[in-house]
Amino acid sequence: MEAIGATTAFIYFLHLYTDILKPEVKERLAPEKYMPFTLIEKEQLTADTSRFRFRVNRPRFDSDQEKLVDEIIASGSWALDVKDHMVQTYRTYTPVHYWVSDKVDEKTGAREGYVDIVVKRYPHGSLSRFLHDTRVGDQVEMRGPLLTWPYKPNQYKHVYMIAGGTGIAPMYQLVDRVLNDPNDTSTKLSLLYGSQSEQDIIYKHQLDKLASEHPDRFEIVYLVDRPPFSGTATKVGNPSKQNIEKFTSRFDETNDIVLVCGPDAMLASVCGSRPINAGQGPLGGVLKELGFSTNVFKF
Ligand SMILES: Cc1cc2nc3c(=O)[nH]c(=O)nc-3n(C[C@H](O)[C@H](O)[C@H](O)COP(=O)(O)OP(=O)(O)OC[C@H]3O[C@@H](n4cnc5c(N)ncnc54)[C@H](O)[C@@H]3O)c2cc1C
């Protein structure tokens, strides 16, 4: 018995020792400090918006730090701070996809994966211009995951999402999570998504695919500022009072929630502005006029 115990202990310490001896795993997520990540793919989605894929490694060694990363990602909507090291500014972006392989790299003991962010280029936006100028192989500093909205499977009966432009990012992350989580079996999702034109709708193909795979759980209303449009499911308009009233007509205050993410003007008009780094701010705009008082979250 003692011999078995000693052998087990020896094997355990051997594993521990060899893990410690493995080279440090680079490009791993860390909420507390910026780390460089390599851009491995870049895809133009619309005239001014691209998807950026960065390599991410998940160390095998289950340190408290790795557990924290997994815990944050499992706890709800999460984002990454992306930094332009030249001018020391950062912006927060919500990954639309995060994936880690099951295969363990023999040399490092890590599993390789990637994270995708979708970013619109603004003519005067310093961070968005910096990102759009990066090339495959370049490194960009990022920090995260950072929890932006806590969510538990089946927490709400129905989640209503109102998004504008790249404000689709946190909504897409949530829809993808809910519909692909075997423990999240009953949550219904409705998306009211405003874009400038049909060509500016981000991730339409992916959203339509999820909606067609889950017709009883996920529905989308696309709105565009201006025609022409070809899709039967698209109509002209924006998240106005009339459109929101119709969209939320089945809203149940005790079981449902409304999430809003979009440009500042849209936030102000739909639910009242969100003060920078100062919580949610008072509820205002259309949702207040329609009688909403709680269960609204502004991203
Ligand atoms: C937590 C969080 C995460 C974010 N993640 C990302 C990210 O991953 N990537 C990214 O690029 N940005 C991200 N952002 C930034 C934010 O989403 C964008 O700054 C914002 O959505 C700008 O979108 P746009 O320029 O595409 O909108 P626009 O193209 O200017 O507008 C899009 C639509 O919004 C609607 N709209 C605009 N104004 C009004 C109005 N006054 N009334 C009613 N509707 C209106 C219209 O339907 C319009 O077509 C994030 C922000 C937060 C808070």
The ligand as an SDF file (V2000), in Angstrom:
LIG
                    3D

 53 58  0  0  0  0  0  0  0  0999 V2000
  -19.5400   46.4200  -24.1830 C   0  0  0  0  0  0  0  0  0  0  0  0
  -19.2630   46.9720  -25.5630 C   0  0  0  0  0  0  0  0  0  0  0  0
  -18.6870   46.1580  -26.5190 C   0  0  0  0  0  0  0  0  0  0  0  0
  -18.3990   46.6280  -27.7880 C   0  0  0  0  0  0  0  0  0  0  0  0
  -17.8190   45.8080  -28.6870 N   0  0  0  0  0  0  0  0  0  0  0  0
  -17.4940   46.2800  -29.9020 C   0  0  0  0  0  0  0  0  0  0  0  0
  -16.8420   45.4610  -30.8460 C   0  0  0  0  0  0  0  0  0  0  0  0
  -16.5640   44.2910  -30.5700 O   0  0  0  0  0  0  0  0  0  0  0  0
  -16.5090   46.0010  -32.0410 N   0  0  0  0  0  0  0  0  0  0  0  0
  -16.7830   47.3110  -32.3580 C   0  0  0  0  0  0  0  0  0  0  0  0
  -16.4230   47.7620  -33.4620 O   0  0  0  0  0  0  0  0  0  0  0  0
  -17.4100   48.1080  -31.4720 N   0  0  0  0  0  0  0  0  0  0  0  0
  -17.7600   47.6250  -30.2770 C   0  0  0  0  0  0  0  0  0  0  0  0
  -18.3760   48.4410  -29.3770 N   0  0  0  0  0  0  0  0  0  0  0  0
  -18.6140   49.8350  -29.7280 C   0  0  0  0  0  0  0  0  0  0  0  0
  -20.0160   50.1500  -30.1530 C   0  0  0  0  0  0  0  0  0  0  0  0
  -20.7950   49.0270  -30.3870 O   0  0  0  0  0  0  0  0  0  0  0  0
  -19.9440   51.0120  -31.3850 C   0  0  0  0  0  0  0  0  0  0  0  0
  -19.2710   52.1800  -31.0450 O   0  0  0  0  0  0  0  0  0  0  0  0
  -21.2840   51.4330  -31.8900 C   0  0  0  0  0  0  0  0  0  0  0  0
  -22.1330   50.3480  -32.0100 O   0  0  0  0  0  0  0  0  0  0  0  0
  -21.1000   52.1370  -33.2120 C   0  0  0  0  0  0  0  0  0  0  0  0
  -21.7160   51.4320  -34.2110 O   0  0  0  0  0  0  0  0  0  0  0  0
  -21.6710   51.8800  -35.7430 P   0  0  0  0  0  0  0  0  0  0  0  0
  -20.7100   52.9750  -36.0130 O   0  0  0  0  0  0  0  0  0  0  0  0
  -21.5210   50.6220  -36.4990 O   0  0  0  0  0  0  0  0  0  0  0  0
  -23.1590   52.4820  -35.9000 O   0  0  0  0  0  0  0  0  0  0  0  0
  -23.8290   53.2860  -37.1190 P   0  0  0  0  0  0  0  0  0  0  0  0
  -23.4260   52.5670  -38.3840 O   0  0  0  0  0  0  0  0  0  0  0  0
  -23.5120   54.7060  -36.9830 O   0  0  0  0  0  0  0  0  0  0  0  0
  -25.3310   53.0230  -36.8030 O   0  0  0  0  0  0  0  0  0  0  0  0
  -25.8810   51.7060  -36.7850 C   0  0  0  0  0  0  0  0  0  0  0  0
  -27.3670   51.7810  -36.6120 C   0  0  0  0  0  0  0  0  0  0  0  0
  -27.7110   52.2810  -35.3160 O   0  0  0  0  0  0  0  0  0  0  0  0
  -29.0320   52.8370  -35.4110 C   0  0  0  0  0  0  0  0  0  0  0  0
  -29.0270   54.2280  -34.9440 N   0  0  0  0  0  0  0  0  0  0  0  0
  -28.0520   55.1230  -35.0640 C   0  0  0  0  0  0  0  0  0  0  0  0
  -28.4310   56.3080  -34.5240 N   0  0  0  0  0  0  0  0  0  0  0  0
  -29.6780   56.1300  -34.0530 C   0  0  0  0  0  0  0  0  0  0  0  0
  -30.6300   56.9560  -33.3840 C   0  0  0  0  0  0  0  0  0  0  0  0
  -30.3560   58.2290  -33.0810 N   0  0  0  0  0  0  0  0  0  0  0  0
  -31.8240   56.4130  -33.0440 N   0  0  0  0  0  0  0  0  0  0  0  0
  -32.1210   55.1250  -33.3210 C   0  0  0  0  0  0  0  0  0  0  0  0
  -31.2540   54.3100  -33.9480 N   0  0  0  0  0  0  0  0  0  0  0  0
  -30.0760   54.8000  -34.3190 C   0  0  0  0  0  0  0  0  0  0  0  0
  -29.4500   52.7930  -36.8700 C   0  0  0  0  0  0  0  0  0  0  0  0
  -30.2410   51.6500  -37.0790 O   0  0  0  0  0  0  0  0  0  0  0  0
  -28.1110   52.6890  -37.5850 C   0  0  0  0  0  0  0  0  0  0  0  0
  -28.1970   52.1150  -38.8650 O   0  0  0  0  0  0  0  0  0  0  0  0
  -18.6960   47.9740  -28.1240 C   0  0  0  0  0  0  0  0  0  0  0  0
  -19.2850   48.7910  -27.1590 C   0  0  0  0  0  0  0  0  0  0  0  0
  -19.5750   48.3050  -25.9040 C   0  0  0  0  0  0  0  0  0  0  0  0
  -20.2120   49.2170  -24.8920 C   0  0  0  0  0  0  0  0  0  0  0  0
  1  2  1  0
  2  3  1  0
  2 52  2  0
  3  4  2  0
  4  5  1  0
  4 50  1  0
  5  6  2  0
  6  7  1  0
  6 13  1  0
  7  8  2  0
  7  9  1  0
  9 10  1  0
 10 11  2  0
 10 12  1  0
 12 13  2  0
 13 14  1  0
 14 15  1  0
 14 50  1  0
 15 16  1  0
 16 17  1  0
 16 18  1  0
 18 19  1  0
 18 20  1  0
 20 21  1  0
 20 22  1  0
 22 23  1  0
 23 24  1  0
 24 25  2  0
 24 26  1  0
 24 27  1  0
 27 28  1  0
 28 29  2  0
 28 30  1  0
 28 31  1  0
 31 32  1  0
 32 33  1  0
 33 34  1  0
 33 48  1  0
 34 35  1  0
 35 36  1  0
 35 46  1  0
 36 37  1  0
 36 45  1  0
 37 38  2  0
 38 39  1  0
 39 40  1  0
 39 45  2  0
 40 41  1  0
 40 42  2  0
 42 43  1  0
 43 44  2  0
 44 45  1  0
 46 47  1  0
 46 48  1  0
 48 49  1  0
 50 51  2  0
 51 52  1  0
 52 53  1  0
M  END
$$$$
